[in-house]
């Protein structure tokens, strides 16, 4: 009798232990959800090349030359990892139609700028695809001083420039901008047939541009 009771108890224990395993075997296999990969954020890092146009007005020894310019620019930006700070370097060159005429002793004179460019360092603060920046560096321009009839001289003026602007990345590879800059080219001496007039030149400028940004090779 005791033997039968012991065997029954042992059988019940075996059934109780094996039941969870049998139930687990009947459950469907669990597969973990696929990992979600967040898209990479936009970065300003990389080289770029663009086209621009704008308007210039300034002062040149009792004259007030103004006019339009159109040209291109190229540069490289670097945005620090995990930071909104962007640094870069840029150079531009522009065809210019900027001049003013005035009457003076010895005839009617004309001061003009035929081309202008600059090489500037830039520093910006990015709000994702929107960036505000400041820039400054070396400015250069092709100036001409003429006196009627046909007496003229040309100089390459060198000075400094400073300014700032806003830029927006409309896509990963296209950015548009608007900026203001001030440039001071100092004073140059022009050699005419019977005189050597001196003329200083400074200008204000507003420009708009659009650039193609390449993926960074670094």
Secondary structure, 3 states (H helix, E strand, C coil): CHHHHHHHHHHHHHHHHHHHHHHHHHCCCCCCCCCCCCCCCCCCCEEEEEEEEEEEEEECCCCCCEEEEEEEEEEEEEECCCCCEEEEEEEEEEEEEEEEEEEECCEEEEEEEEEEEEEEEEEEEEECCEEEEEEEEEEEEEEEEEECCCEEEEEEEEEEEEEEEEEEECCCCEEEEEEEEEEEEEEEECCCCCCCCEEEEEEEEEEEEEEEECCCCC
